[in-house]
Amino acid sequence: MHSVSLLPRLTLSANALKFFAVVVMVFDHCATVFLPLNTPISLWIHAFGQLAAPVMCFFIAEGYWHTTNLRRYLGRLLLAALLSHIPYTLCFNFCPLRVWTATSIMWSLFLGLLALTLWRQLQNAALRVLVTLCCSLLAYSANWNYIAVLWILAFGLFRSHPVEKWLAFSAVSLLYGFQYFLHGSLTPLWIRPFVLLALPILQLYGGNLGRKSKALQWGYYLFYPLHFIVLYLLKMFLP
């Protein structure tokens, strides 16, 4: 009998998946700034742009387990949230002073990591629920708001239990779908289920970081506010 050789399973590093998230995010933001709302091309770009947030949340949770200094990790996210606020609000025509109206996803990511950190440190169930509620409320005005907080908790708390992890992710994604009826949206409902495509994409994660460097690490944080500045300037000066 001849042995059958199986093809190796395709795996991607954390850096590769983060780069994917950055690319679809930039396309999504470019469509928001430069394309008319609800045209077919802008809607499809926004649909695939939905994949950026769950991938970001997944790696925030992964970072919790891999970081050697949790305080610095929280500090980097908080700094990124502060640096991103004005560029984000200017780019999307919000008032920077009205923080309670809008701010970037970086604030949601910071609060998600904070919620995961406190959940793991606290032993009292009531305090854990209270922390989750507080972080979710504080994230209300941010892009992806409490959905990002809950995704990070789902990915972080059920990291070693794949079935529960993906069920929790799907449950939060269902809540994201219901948000359409609670808060309304500038884009149609059919776009929201595209977040579930993150399931097969994240299954490709092989558990390895990829190339490790401080420049690359800080590059992800700094690119976020910088790309808003570039988009804002292009919007201001292009005819």
Buried (B, 14 or more C-beta within 10 A) or exposed (E): EEEEEEEEEEEBBBBBBBBBBBBBBBBBBBBBBEBEEEEEEBBEBBBBBBBBBBBBBBBBBBBBEEBEEBEEBBEBBBBBBBBBBBBBBBBBEBEBEEBEEBBBBBBBBBBBBBBBBBBBEBEEEEEBEEBBEBBBEBBEBBBBBBBBBBBBBBBBBBBEEEEEBBEBBBEBBEBBEEBBEEEEEEBEEEBBBBBBBBEEBBEBBBEEBBEEEEEBEEEBBBBBBBBBBEBBEEBEEEE
